[in-house]
């Protein structure tokens, strides 16, 4: 089948979820009631839901069947060992703690690592700085809640949507080392590597960059955390773009990638395909003390360490999902679907970040140049898209980035992006064509779209619950 122009979805659809069609008038009222925040819309009022790929996709037959094998023992469940063994085989990590989702892992390891550095070095956590190729929202939020400052050290190509570059998610290694030296290595409790880098547009990180970053971290005795929500997509990009690994399997590349970290924190609702679940895992005995502290905190925050907020059936399903999510033909189809959508949008003059994993990222700053960053052009674009076509998307820009917790000033955002996140095995090529047509209609009215201002603004992670209104002309 290699010579066909377009291959259809590599799956059969056997369960149907009906969705409701609505009128323009209905949608305008709904988005106003939500405070111009698509997060606050009722899902019944959404025709195509591109808010997130987190737990919103389909599961495989084997995953669903695995649920029936669940051992619901409070302690020592055989389902826990099925999951722990899968983590060891896939990533090479010895110690596993299940969590209810990715932020469940973050609320455990982040306070433990910051407190450990504070205790051992006699330092003030308010002087601590944590580095990343780019933090996503909850990782940044948990770090700030625990007193640290975040700093992103990304390459210059990362957010330039006019530039093509194979690994836009890479660390700027020079900035990373300079930053560590500037603040003092003792004041850096951890480094987070996000694969793929969501905020940069689902962009991958190369193994060469991972290896060099890890060498810097080890030089200064700083633990590295792999933010692993989209580990399989990152491995696929490495296979396709990094010459040394073109003959490697996804499984081999994944295992190699995780040599260059000490801990992984995963929202398993993405590449592991489960509706709910997460993992916190540690590589070897060098992290055993941290593992034990995290297990203790897990009891208070999530549940007993061998279920960590998940039922036995969910752990069985996750153990299968980790493997199913690495299937070669599945990843090839998924990335091709994103490429198809991006190509269609750019064909009608809508600038996008180069195709990455899991989503198309529209450059709202270019589409709406009359709206300044402090009036959130990508958020305004998301509201207009919903009004036009009932499509719910999510802002990845100044609105999400938020304010400096110490000064209250809006943090500078390198790009104003609108993320069209594609749930796994949920929408077809016809849906992609409809999205492209919807943007054609949005583009025709772009000059009339108004910026937004707050009517309610939470101090942390504001984009989830904030309410806004259109700026008066």
C-alpha positions, 0 to 999 in steps of 0.5 A: 500500500506504499504507493497510495496517495492517502491511506485511511485510518488504520482502525475500524470504528465500532462505537458511535458517540452522537454529537449535536449540531447547533446554530450560530445564535446558540453558540454566541450565547453559549460562549458569552455564558462561558466568559469567553473561555472554551474550557467552561463550555459544556461538552454537549454544546461542542461539535468538534472538540479539539480542546485536548488529546488528554484522555479524550481519544479511543482505546484499543480492544486489548486495553478494554479487555485488560480492564476485566483482569483488574486485581482490586486489592488495596495493597500488592495488587497483581495489576500494579506489578503488570504496570511496574513490569511494563515501565521497566521493560519500556523505559528501563526504570526500576521504581514505579508509582501509579498516579491518577494523572500527570499532575498527580505525579507533579504534586508528589515529585516537585515538593519532594525535590525542592524540599530535599534541595532546601534541606540538604543545601540549607537554601531558601526555596524562593531563590531556586530556579528550575529549567526546562526546554519549555514548561507546560502549565501544570508543571510550571504551576506546581513549581511556582506554588512550591516557591521556585522560579521557572526558566525556559531555555529553548532554541531560537527556531522554536517559536518562529513559525516561518522557519522549518527545523527538525527538532524545535523542542531542543534545549538551548544548551548554552543558555541552560549551562549559563543559567545554571552558573548564573543562579548557582547549581545548588539553587537548581533542584531539577531540570524538566525535559518536555517530550514532545515540547507542547508549548513550542507546538508539539515539537520533538527533542533529539537524542543528541540534545537529550544526551548533551543536556543530561551531561550538563545536568550530571556535571552540576549534580541536578536530577532530570525529569522527563515530562513524558506525556508524548514519549511515543510521538517523540520517538517517532520523530527521532526515527524519521529525522535523526539519521543515527536512529532511522533503522531503530524501532520505536521501542528501541528509541524510547528505551535509549531516550530514557537513559538521559533522565533520572525520573519520568512523570507521565500523563498517561492520558496522551500517548498511553491512550488511557482515559485516566492515569499517570506514572511517576517512575525512577531509574535506579538506586541513585533516586531511591531516597527520592522514590521513598519520600515520594511513596510516603507523600503518595499515600496522603495525596493519591492513595496507597503506593501500589494503586496511586489513585487508580483501580486495578483495571485501570492499571491493567489498561495502562500497561497495555496502552503504553505498548499499543501507543508505540505501534509504528503504523499508528504513529505514522497515521497520527502524525500524517493526520496533523500534517494534512490539517496543517497543510490545508490551513496553510493552503488557505493562508493561515500560518501554522507552526510546522507539523508536530505531534498531537495538534496543529498550532495556528499562529494567531498573532499573524492572523490577528495582528491588530490584537496585542498580546495583552488582549490574548489574540489566540483566545479571541481566535478560539472564541471566534472559531467556536462561534463560526463552527462549534469547534473548541480549541485551546490557547497556547500563548500569553493567556496560558503563560500567565503572570510572574508570581513575584511581580504580577507582570504578564510574562513575555510569550514567544508566540501566540498560538491556538492549539487544535488538539486531535484526540486519538482515533476519534476524528476522520479526514472529513473532520479535518476538511471541515476544520479547514473550511471553518478557518476559511470563514474565520479568516474572512472576518479576522479584521473584526475580531476583538481582543479580550480582557479579564472579568475574573482572573485566578492567580495560578493556572488562570486559563482553566477557570478565568472569565473574560469579555470583549474589549470595547472598541 
